[in-house]
């Protein structure tokens, strides 16, 4: 997708290198759209149940206990439980527990032991916390044994394993006679967890201050927390009862309780991950119960969210990885999607690496790994249940499933995964033939995936095919289609596709092809499509600001290509309207601020109006305030502001602007570690500013650091990367400067080699080929100046001529090519070699002056560059007493007058005049007098008066000239 791009320094300005390109910044329409919708579901039984079984029972059914004899309690000492010993807690548990704990309730007081972890071969678990008991022998004591599933902050109790009620007297009798409480297996189960429980009692003085004595649990702090605990415990109880009775109503209610619990845990809630984990577990059981294997996408997505909330150091990360791995393996068994199997293998490998070898999590992961190595995931699940399975009919993935796979493979940046996703899209497209309701969505999704692969690999066929698919999809969303949205190429929720969206998607792809091949038709068609999309969202529509940004983006691209000021002014007007639709407090205001700042900065470069640049800086500063530290877009806002400060430094020469810009870019780079997608652009931008400071202050450390940064960038864009040619050019430009500073021939030779490699990556038809030809020509010309090898100068001349023929007549880059051609012909003249080959007749000096004149007349280049070229023309005509000197002077005066007329303020005009000779008009008039053209001399002086703003200037200078030439 083509983003709107603020000024950014992707390649160097001449003569050192290419023109700066621009930093992509966040924008409403700068994302990739995957338009998805629901498709028919295929029902099949899910055998995941035994892997995630949760066994418990309700509190209302106490166990039957063996009746002991009675013992009297006498004395004044307090009675305490000194130890609780449980056996076989993991028997019958297929769900992996994080630990176990016991809750003892006496009257209104409730005590909870610590959460004990249990290793694989451990049959006995003992708690040694002291729990106070009532002195009355007949007092009732309720005991509950729980399995917890969180090692971190526990979401209250967890899943109940055993519960019973007993008197204090009975507990004392059993303790003295060493008779544990023996539990029978639960109804319908061969083995049940916790086969026995033994409570050891003792006495202590009532005034003893023993820190080992447990304090009663405190009352919950809030109504929401109370509801969270109740919903969670109810969900566990109902899920356990469902496992015993297979009553689907219990399962349904369990899910509802867990969903309610999740709703009570916002993003920053300490128990959010636990609540979501419980919900995912119940959803997995539901998939098995109802045979809805397509619904596996839901619990898998929830588990992936839980994993994001449990970073590497979280105590429950491993169990989350285990459950997610099992769920992915099951989906692989159902759909045969290799990326699921690969992801599962990666998760299980990490679990094995992190967990202790005697833990239940390690053992479970090892079993899954070993079994999956022998059999397919389908066989694992089926054989574990002793069921016979036949392969289900291989229906294509639904758009929901496809987008999940896309998001996963994009996170991995695995080319094979992307290829597989594209292949699955093709399969689905063949299944849902013409006329099917889902075909439009699939065409859009496949087009987007192909465009992503094009961006990563640069294969033209992918881009052409993506455009073809979008053209096919467009008629499926005719004019009048509802729910019009202007977001282009961004991930979309189910059911959101419309004609406006399809128009923007196609416009984005055509714009991308224009950037890649430079065909004007693509850009013009993209603009037409964006205009139609804007018409779909009239004033008052919530998505209008996005469509305004899209159209402004395309018009800005056309201005950069053709130099038509109307396009730029129209783009600015559109962005101003978009900004008005996002007042202070709007979440996306910073985007519009950045967009408008970039356009104003572009107009400043074209016209030189100080007001535009100052306003751009003010807008960028406001945008930066709206993206504080930690915001995903702060790095790009830092780059934007740095860009504008750098432009002001180049215009006014204030060192503080340059230093501030470099500091901003260093902050931006610090926010982009080595693997960050924006590190290349941030490193490149910083390198350019460091290089500029080197040119300004001659501090070689800045140049060396810039070279180091560019070498890093080149390493991050290997062969095949679409940005490699740009990085090659940038490094070559810096090495060329290093040569000019230190005179090391190896630097220049390496720079030329890098430019040649970049040129190979930009074959005929590539829009960047003229710039690569131009860069290589400049370096060859430098080597000719150093070594005098005519072959270098001839090749430089050929490359520049070729670059000029590849550009349209009004392309702004023609200006730089023509200036370089003029310089090459001057080199021919000065060296005495002549600029002609065999069979050619060329006067090098005349040809050089011809190209200076042509450069000064490239209207699309902007007034300031043209004025500078005309002054070069003046200097060389005077130096060589060339016949075009008066024409050169007249051209420079016309351009200066036009340049000054674009600047309203006196201070701005004063700043501009500081960059030009104070005798510019006098020199021009002097040339006219030498030619005998007195009237022309007066005209030129009058132009000088208008420019300087001094009323007596023309008359005074004319008298002085008369005395000089005729007296």
N, C-alpha and C positions, 0 to 999 in steps of 0.2 A: 504493500500500500504506500502511496505517496503521502508522506506527512508534510504539513507546513513546516518550513525550516527557517529558524532564525539564523542570523549571521554566525557562521562557524568556520573554523580554519582547517578544513580537511586537506587542502593542498596549498602550496605556497604561491604568493603573488610573484609575478615576473619582476626582474629577470631571473630570480632565483628558481621559480617553479611555476606551478599551475595556479590558477585563480582559486581563492578560498571557496570551498563548498560550505554547506551549512549543517549545523547540528540539528538533528531531529529532536523535537521536544513533545511532551505529551499533549494530545489534542483529542477532541471528541471523536474525530473520524480517523484517527491514526492507528486503529487496532485492526486485527484480523477477524472478520465475521464468520463464525460457523453457525449457520442457520439450521436449527434442528427442530424436529417435531416428533410426537409419539407415533409409533407404528404398532401394528397388531402384535400381541405377545404370544409366544408359543409355550404351552404348559407341559412341564415334565417334572417328575419326582426328583427331589433333592436329597441325596443320602448323607448330608453333612451332619445329621442329628447327633450321631454317636460321638463325633469329635468335640461338640460343644454342649454336651449334656449337662444340665444343672439340676442337682437333686436336693430337695429340702422338704419341709412339711410345715403345716400351719401351727401357729402358737396355740390354737384352741384345742389341740389334741395331745395332752401329755402322755409320756411313755408309761407303761405298766412296770412298776418296780417290785422287787422282792421285798417282803415285809420283815424287818428285823425286830428284835426285842426292844423293850423300853429301858431307858436309863435316866435317872434324876440328875438335874443340874443344881449344884449348890455352890456357895462361896460368893465372893465379891469381885473376882477377877472377870475381865471381859473374855468372851469366846471369839475366836478368830479362825478363819480359814487360812492355813499357812501354805497349802499347796493344792493344786488341782492337776490331776494326771489323767490324760485322755489317750486312748489307744485306737489305732487304725483309722485316723481321721480322713485319710485319702481313699479308703476303700469305696469303690463305686462312684467316685468322682471322675467324670471325664473332662469337666471344665477345670482348667489349670488354676489352682488357688494361689493367691499371693501370700496368704497366711491364715491363721486361725486364732480366734479369741473367744473368751467366755464372758457372759454377762450374768451377774448375780443380783437379784432384786429381793430386798428385805423391807417389807412395809413400803414406805414412800421413798426409800433410798435405793439407788441403783449404782452398781459398781461394774467397771469394765476392765478386764485384764489387758495386757499388751498384746499386740498382734504378732504371733509367733510364726516364723518361717519354718518350713519342714522340708528336709531333703528326701530323696527318693527312698532310701532304705530305712528311714526313721519310722518306727512303729509306735513310739511313745512320745508324747509332747507334754511338758510339765511347765506350769506357771507357778511362780513363787512369791507373787504379791500377796500381802496380808489384807483380808477382807473382814471387817467387823460384822458379827452376827448378833441378833437380839438375845437378851438374857433369858427370855421366856421360852421354855422348852417346846411349847406348842406353836410357837410362831412359825409361819409359813415362809419358806425360801423358794423362789423360782429361779431355776438355772437354765440358761440357753447357751448352746454351742454354735458358733458361727464360722463359716468360711468367708473370708474377705477376698476381694479381687483387686484391691489397691494397696500397693506398698507405700505410696505417698499418702497425702491427706485422704482419709477414708470417708466415703460417702455414707456415714453412719455405720450400721451393723454389717450389712452384706446378706449372704444367703444362710438361712437357719438350717442346721443339721440335726440337732436334738434339742428337745425342751421337756422339762418335767418340773413338778412341784413336790417339795418334801419339807417335813418339819425339822426344826433345829435338833430335836431329840433324836430323830432318825439319822440325821447326818453325823451326830456325835457317836451313836452306836456303831455305825458303819466304819467310822474312822478308828474307833478303839479296837474293833474286831478285824480291821483290814479287809472289809468286804466292799469291793467296788460295786457300782451300779452297772448291771449288765443290760444292754439293749438288744432287743430282737430286731431282725431285719424288717424293713418296712414292707407293707403289703405290695405284692407284685414285683418285689426285688429279690434277687438271689443274694446280693451283698449290699449292705448299706454302710455309709460312712459313720465312724465313731461307734465302735462296738462296746466300749465301756468307759466309765468315768469314775474316778476315785478322788474324793475331797478329804484332805487331811486337816483335822481341826487341832487347835491348841489354845492356850490361855495366855493373857498378858494383863499387867496391872493397868487399871483405867487411867492412871496419871502418867503412863509412859509416853514419851514423845518419840515415836518410831517413824522415820520418814518412809519406811517400806509399806506403811498402811495406806491403802488406796483411799482417795477421796471420792465421795459420791459424784456421779455425773451432774453437771450443772444444767439448768434450764436453757433451752435453745434461745438464741439471741433475738430471733425475729420470726414473724409469722411466715415469711417466705421460706426460711430455713426449716421451720417445722413442717411446712407442706412438702418441701423437698425430701425430707427424711421419710415422711409417711408414704409419699408416692413411690420412692425407691424401694422401701421395704415391701410395700404391697406388690410392686412389680416382681420382685424376687419370689415372694410367696406364691403368686399366681403362676409364674413360670414353672416353679417346682411342682405345683399341683398338676399343671398341664402335662408334665413329663410322666406323672403317675397315671393320670386318668385319660389323657389324650382328648380332653374336652377343648375344642377349638375356641370356645368362648373365653376360657381362662387365658389362652395365648393372646387372643385379641385384646383382652383387658390388660394383660401384662404390658403389651406394647404401648397401649394408651397411657398407662401410668409412667412408663419410662419416657415417653414423648413429653408428657406434662413436666416431668422432672427436668428434662433437657431445656424446656422453655423457661424454667426458673433459674437457669444458669447462663447469664450473658457471657460475652466473649472473655471478659476478664475475671470470671468467677473461678475460685480455686477448685471447685468440683466439676467444672464443665467437662473435662476429659473423661472423668469417671461416669458421668451421666450419659454421655454419648457412647461410651464403651458398652454400658448396659443395654442401651437402645440397639446398638449394632448386633449384639449377641441375640437378643430376642428377634430381631428382623431376620437373622440367619436361620434361626429355628423355624420362623414362619415360612421362609422360602422352601425349606424341606417339607413342611407340613402340607403346603398347598401345591407343591410342584411347580412353583413359579420361578424357573431358573433365570428368566430375564430380570427378575427383581433383585438378583444378586448385585446389580449395579448400585443399588441403594445402600445396603450395609457395607459394601466395599468402599463406597465414597465416604460414608460416615467414619469407617475405620481409618481411612487416609487422613481425614480431618483430625481424628484423635492423635494419630502419629505426629502430625504437625504441632499439636499442643504438648507433646511429650518429647522434648529434645534429647540429645544424646545422654545427658547426665540424669534423666528422669528415671526413678526406680521402676516404673511400669512400662518403660519403652519396649523392653524385650517381649513381654506378653502381648503387647499390641502388635508388634511385628509378627509374632507367631500366628495370631488369629487372622491377621490380614493375609499372611502367606497361605494359610489353609484355604481361606475364601477365594483367593486368586487361583490356587490350584484347582479348586472345584470348578470355577468358571472356565479355566483352561480345559478341563475334562468335558465340559458341555459344549464349548465353542471352538476349541482347538486353536486359540489365539496365542501364538508363541510368546508375545511380550508379557502375557500374564505369567507364564511359566518362568520366564527369565526374571521377572520382578520378584516372584515367590522365592526363587533360588537365591537371589541377592539378599532378601530379607532373612531367610533361614541361615544363610552363611554368617550374617552379622550377629544373629541370636547365639549361634554356637561359639562365635569368637568372644562374646561378652559374658555369657552366663557360666556359672560354676558347673563343673561336670556332674555333680551329684544333685543338681536342682531339677525340679519337675519340668521346668521350661526347657532346659537343655535336653533332657531325655526325650521330651515330646518332639522337639525340633529334629533331633537325631533320627528318631523313628520315621518322621515324614521324609527326611532327606534320603535315608537308606531305602525306604520303600519306593520312593519316586524314582530312584536310580534303577530299580529292578522292573518296575511296571509303569504304565502311563498313569496320569492322575486319575483317569476314569476308573482304572482297575483298582487303584488304592481305595477309593471311596466305596466302590461296589463290593470288593472283597471283604473289606472291614465289616460290612453289614451282612455278608453272606447272601447277597442278592445277585441275580442275573440281570445284566444290563445290555440293552441294544442301543446302538448309536441313534440319537434323535435325528430327524430330518434337518439338514444344514440350511436353515433359513439364514439370510444375511442379517448382520447386526443392524439394530435400529439406530437412527441418528443419535439417540441418547447414548448408546453404547459406543458408537463411533467417536463422539466428541470426548468421552472419557479416555479412550485410547489415544486420541490426538494430544490431549493435555498431558498425559503421562509421557508419551514419547518426546514431546517438545521439551519437557523438563530434563530428559536424559540427553537430548541432542544426539540421538543415535540414528545415523542415516538408514540403517536397516529397518528400524522401527517405523520411520517415516514412510519408507517404501512399502512396508506391510500395510500401514493404514491406508495409503493410496490404493493399494491392491484391493483391500476390503471395500473401499468406496466404489471401485469399478464393479466388484461383484454385486454390491447392493444396487448399483445403477442398472445392471443387466436384469436383475430380478424385478425391480419396480419400473416397468416399461412405460412408454409414452402414454399419458392419460392418467397415470396413478397419482394420487393426491400428494405423495411424498417425493415425487420426482424433482420438483423444483428445489426443495430443500437439499436433496442429494447432489444435484448439479452445482448448487452454490457451495456446498461443503467441499466437494471434490475440486472445484476451481480454486478454492482457498488453499487446500493442501498442495496443489500443484504450484501455486504462486509462492508458497513458503519454500518448497523444494527449489524453485528457481532462484529465490533470494540466497539460498545456501550454496547452490552449485552452479548457477549461471547457465543452465541448459535452456536454450531458446525455445525448444519444443514444448517444455513445460509451460512457459508463459503463453505461447500461442494457444495451447490446448485449454489453459485456464480461461482465456478470453473467449474461446469458442464455446465452452460450457456455459459461461455467463450470458453469451448472446442467445443460447438455446433456452436458458432459464427465464430471460426477460419477458418473452411473450406469455409465460405462465402467470405473470402478475400484471394484468392489463391496467390501463388507466382507470382510476376509480377504485383500485384495490384498497381495502381498509387498513387501518393501523399503520399509517405511513411513518417511517422512522428515517432519520438522516444519518444514523451511525453507519459508517462504512467499515467493512472488514473487521468486526469485533465479535467476540463470542456472544451469542445471543441465547436467550431463554427459549424454552419450548414454545413453538407456535408463533414466534415473532418473525415473520418475513413478509415483505410487501414490495411493491414496485419501486418505491423510493430507495429502499435498501439495495435492491438489485441494480438500480441505476447508479448508485454511488459505488457499489462493488465493481461494476464494469468500468466506470470512469477511473477508478483507482488503478485497475490493471492496465488500462490503456496509457495512463500517465506513467506507470512503471516501464512499459515498453518504449514510451517516448524517451525516457531517461536512458534506456539501454541502447536504443537504436537511433534516436534523434529524428524520427519521422513526424513532421509537422501535423499530418493528418490525425495521428493518434491524440496529440494534445488538443487539437481543435475539437475533436469528437468528445474527448473527456470533458471539456468545458461545456459543450452542448448538453451532455448528459447531466452534469452538475446543475446547470440552469433548470433543466426539467425537474430534477429532484427538489430543488429549492421551491419550485412552483407548487410542489406537493405539500409543503409545510407553510401555509400562509401566516401572516402576522398574528401572534397570539398562540401559535402552536408551540408546545414545549420543546420540540426538536429543531426549531428554526435556527437557533444559534449554531448548531452543528452543521447544517447545510450551508449557512453563510460562511463558516470557516472552510468548508470543502471547496466551494467556488473560489473564495479568495486565494486558496492554496494554488489552484490551477492557473488562475490569472497571474499570480506572482511568478509561476514557472514560465509562463509565456513571455512575461516581461523580461525575465532573465535571459530568455532565448532570443527575443527579437528586439528588445529595448523600447517597446511602445509604452510611452508614459501613461497613456489612457488606461492600459491594463493595470498598472501599478496604482494609479489613483482610484480606480474602481475597487481594487482589492482592499485598499485602505478604508474606503467608505463601507464596504461589507464588514470588515473587522470592527469598525467603530459601532456599527449597528449590533453586531454580536456582543460587544462589550456592554452596550446599553441593556441588553437582555440578561446580563449577569451582574447585577448591582452588588454593592458591598455586602458580604455575607453569603453570596452564592458560592457553592462548593467548587465550581469550575471557573471562577473569575480569573484565577491566576493563568489559566490557559489562554483566555482571550487577551489578557495583558501581555503575555509573551508574544502572541501572534501579531498584535498591533505594533509592539515595539520592534519586532523584526522587520515588518514592512516599512515602518518609518526609517529604520536604519538603512534599509535598501534604498529608499528615496533620497536619503542624505548622500549615500555613495553616488547616486546618479546626478543629483543637482547641487549638492554641497551646502544645503541650508542648515545652518547651525541649529535652528529651532527644532528641526526634525530629530537630530541626534540627541539634543538635550531632553526632548520629550520621550524618546525611546529609552534613555537611561532612567528617567523618572518612572516610567511604566515597569521596567525590569526590576527596579528596586522594590516597587510595590508588590510585584509578583513574588519576589524572593521572600518578603515578609510573610506571605501567605503559605509558604512551604517551609516550615521550621525544620530544625535538625531531626532527622528520622523519617521525614516525608519522602516517599518514593521518587518524587519529581524534583527534589532539591538540587541534586547534582546537575540536572539540565538547566535549571534556573540560574545556578551559579555560572554555567557556561555562557548563557545568554547575556547576563550582565557583564561578564568579562569581555565578551565580544564587543559590546557597545563602548565600554571604557577603552578598549584597545583602539577602536575607530577614532575616538576622541583624542587619544594620544597621538595617533598618526596625523590628525588634523591640526592639533594645537601644540603638540610637543610637550605636554605636561607629564613629567616623570611620575608623578603620584598616580596618575591614571594607569600607567603601564604596570607599576608595582602592585597596585590594588588588583588589577586584572589577573596578574600572575598568582597573587595570594588566593584569589577566588578559585582559580583553576587547581591550585594545590589542594584546597579543601575538597573540590569536586573529585579529584583523583583519589584522595584518601577514602572517599565513600565507595570506591569501586575496586574491590580486591581483584586479584589476578583473573579469576574466573568470571568476573562480572561482565555482562554484555556491553556496558557503556565504557569499559576501561580503554578500549582502543581509541574512541573519540576523545575521551578526556586526556589521555596521554598525548595524542596528536595535537590537540589544542594547546596544551601546556608547552609542548616542544616548539610550536610556532611562536608563541609569545616570548619564550626564552631566547629563541633565535633573533627575534626583533630587538630584544634588550641587548643582545650581543652586538648587533649592528649599531645600536645607539651608544653603547658604553665600552665596547671592545673587551668585555670580560670573557675570557676564553672558557671559563667554567660553565657559563650559560650555554655556550655552543656545545661543549662536551656532554652536558646533561641532556640537551635537546637530541643529540645523536643517540645517546643511550636510550632515551624514551622511544625514539623511532625504531631502533633495533628491536625493542620489546614489542612494539606494535606489529612489526613485520613477522615476528615469531608467532604472534597470535592469529595471523591470517595466512594459513598454509596454502600451498598450491591448490587451486580450485576455488578458493574463496573469492567472492565477487569484489572485495575491497583490496585484494592483494596488489593490483596495479597501482592503486592510489598510494598505498604504503611504500611501494618501490620508488615511486616518484618523489615522495616526501624525503625518504632517506637519501636518495641521490642528490636532492637539492642541498641538504645539509652538508653532505660530504664535499660537494662543490664549493661551498662557503669555507669549509675547513681547509680545502686546498688553497683558496684565495688568501686565507689568513696565514697559513704555514708553508705553502709551496710544496707540499708533498704530492709528487706525481701519482702515487698509488691512490690517493683520495679521488683525484679527477678521473682516473681510469675506472675505478670502481663505480663512480657515479654514472659514467657513460654506460657501463655494463648493466647497471640496474635500470637505467632508462630504456635500454634495448629490450630487457626482459619485460618491462612494463608495456612496451609497444607491441610485443608479440601477443600479450594478453588483450590487446585492443585492436582486433583485425578491422579490415575495411567494413564500414557499416556501424562500428561501435561509436557512440557519440563522444567518447573520450579520446578517440584516436588523434584528432587535431591537437589536443593539448599535449599528448605524449610526443607527437612529432615536433611540436614547438619546444618542449623541454629538452629533448635530445639535440635539437638544432642549437640551442643556446649553449649546451655543454661542449658540443663539437666546436663551436665558434670560440669558446674559451680555450680549448686545447690548441686550436690554430694560433691564437694570440700568444700562447706559451711556447709552442714548438715550431710553428710555421709550416705545418704540413698541409699542402693545398687540398689533399683528399678530404681532410676534415671540413674545410670551408666549403668545398663543393657539395659534400653530403649535407651540411647544414643548410645550404641554399636549396637543395632539392627537397629536404624535409619541410622547409617553410613554404615553398611553393605548393607542395602537396597538401599541407594543412590548409592553405588558403583556398584551394579548389574544393576541399571537403566541406568548407563552411559556406553558408548562404551569404549573399552580399551584405545583408544587414545584421549579421550575427555580431554581437559586441566583441567577441574574441578576435574578429578580423583586425581590430585596432592593434592588439599586441603582436599579432603575426606580422602586420605591416611595419611596425616599429622595428621588429627584429630583422626583417628583410632589408630595411634601410640601413641598419647597422652592419649587416653582412656585406652589402654592396660598398659601404664605406671602407670596410676591411679590404675588400678587393682593390679599391682605389688606392688606399694608403700603402698596401704591400707591393703595388706595381704589377700584380698578377693579372688584373683585368677580370671582369666578371663573365666573359664570354667563353663558351665551349666551342669546339670545332663546328663550324657551320652557323654560328650565332654572331650577331653584331650587337654588342651592348656597350654603352658608355656607363661605367660603374657609378660615376659621380651623379650623372643625370638620373640614373635609375634610383639611386639612394634618395635624392631630393623628391622624386616622383612618389616614392613610398611614404616619405614623411608627410607629403601633401595628402595622400590617400588616408593615412592614419588620422590626420586632423579632421577629415571629413566623415569619419564613421560616427554618425549621429547617435547610434544606439549605445556608444561607449560612455556617454555622459560628457558634460562640459569640462569638468576639471581635467580628466585625462587628455582630452583633445587639446586643451590649452597648453598642457605640458608638452605634448608632441609638437605643437606649433612653435613653441619656444626652442625646442631642439632643432627644428627646421631652420629657425632664424639664426641660431648660433652657427650651424654648419654652413649656411649660405654666406654668412659674413666671413667665416674662416676661409672659405674657398672662393670668395668673390663670385658667387654663383648668380645667374641672372634671375632667379626666383626670389631674391632677397626681399624686394618690396612686396611681392605677393605674400611671402611668409609673414612679414610685419603686419600687413593689413589683416591677414587671417587671425593672427594672435590678438590684435586689438578688437576685432569683432567678437572673438570668443571670450575675451576678458570682459567686454561690455555685457555680453549675454550672461556670463557667469555672475557678474556683480548684480545684475538686474533681478536675479532669483533670490537675492538676499536683502531683506527689508531693513534690518537694524544696522545702525551706524557702527556698532561694536563689531558685528559680524563682518562687515565690509573692511573694517580696519584689520581684523585678523587675517582676512584673505590677502590683503595687499602686502602684508608682511612677508608673504611667500614669493613675491615678484619684485623685479627690479623697479626702483622708483623712477627710472629714466626710460621706462618701456615706451611711452608715447613719444618722448623726445627722440629716441633712437629710431622709431618708425618714421617720424617726420624728417629726421636727418637723411634717412635713406631716400625718401621722396624728393628732397631738395637736391641730393646728389644726382638723381635721375632727371632733374629739371622740372619736376611736377610740383609747382608751388601750391596749386589748389589742393592737391592730394595731401600735402604736408599740413595745410591748415585743417583739413578734415580730420586727419589723424590726431592733431593736437586737441581739436574740439572733443574728440572721443576721449582723450586723456582727461580733459576737464570734467566731463560727465562722470568718468570713473572715479576721479579723485575727489570730486565735490567742491573744488576750489574755483570760484567765479573768475578770478583774474589769471588763472593758470595759462590758458591758451594764448592770450594776448602777450603776456610776459615772455613765454617761451618762444613765441614766433619772433619777437624783436631780438631775442638773444640769438636765435638761429640766423636771422638776417645779418647781424653783425659778424657772426662766425664765418658765413659763406661769401658775403659780398663786400665786406670792408677790409 
